[in-house]
């Protein structure tokens, strides 16, 4: 009887440890990213403007796909999901999230979808299509 109980407890313990494993669809972006540049229009051309040293912000992707800002608070828009290299990923938080007081001040209706293009240690985020403000992050 003790052996059956031990096997049952061991099985449940090993299942509990898997909750922090990242979803394979987003495994490549899980971690911390630093804002490196943003795109802006200069003389009718889109160019990348480097972020000055010391003024960079950070973005973190948790194992469950939740995006956190520099203060480890959830990002306000795109809490339902985002596109990563053309494939939609729906966010389903697997652990509690703190309340972000800024979200009450932001209107996400016109900007509810984010598009991510990730190649290696570079992530380009397109905000608010079709206006398409873009930012480039590098993995740290």
Rosetta blueprint (number, residue, H / E / L):
1 X L
2 X H
3 X H
4 X H
5 X H
6 X H
7 X H
8 X H
9 X H
10 X H
11 X H
12 X H
13 X H
14 X H
15 X H
16 X H
17 X H
18 X H
19 X H
20 X H
21 X L
22 X L
23 X L
24 X L
25 X L
26 X L
27 X H
28 X H
29 X H
30 X L
31 X E
32 X E
33 X E
34 X E
35 X E
36 X E
37 X E
38 X E
39 X E
40 X E
41 X E
42 X E
43 X L
44 X L
45 X E
46 X E
47 X E
48 X E
49 X E
50 X E
51 X L
52 X L
53 X L
54 X L
55 X L
56 X L
57 X L
58 X E
59 X E
60 X E
61 X E
62 X L
63 X L
64 X L
65 X L
66 X L
67 X E
68 X E
69 X L
70 X L
71 X L
72 X L
73 X L
74 X E
75 X L
76 X L
77 X L
78 X L
79 X L
80 X L
81 X E
82 X E
83 X E
84 X E
85 X L
86 X L
87 X E
88 X E
89 X E
90 X E
91 X L
92 X L
93 X L
94 X L
95 X L
96 X L
97 X L
98 X L
99 X L
100 X L
101 X H
102 X H
103 X H
104 X H
105 X H
106 X L
107 X L
108 X L
109 X H
110 X H
111 X H
112 X L
113 X L
114 X E
115 X E
116 X E
117 X E
118 X E
119 X E
120 X L
121 X L
122 X E
123 X E
124 X E
125 X E
126 X E
127 X E
128 X L
129 X L
130 X L
131 X L
132 X L
133 X E
134 X E
135 X E
136 X E
137 X E
138 X E
139 X E
140 X L
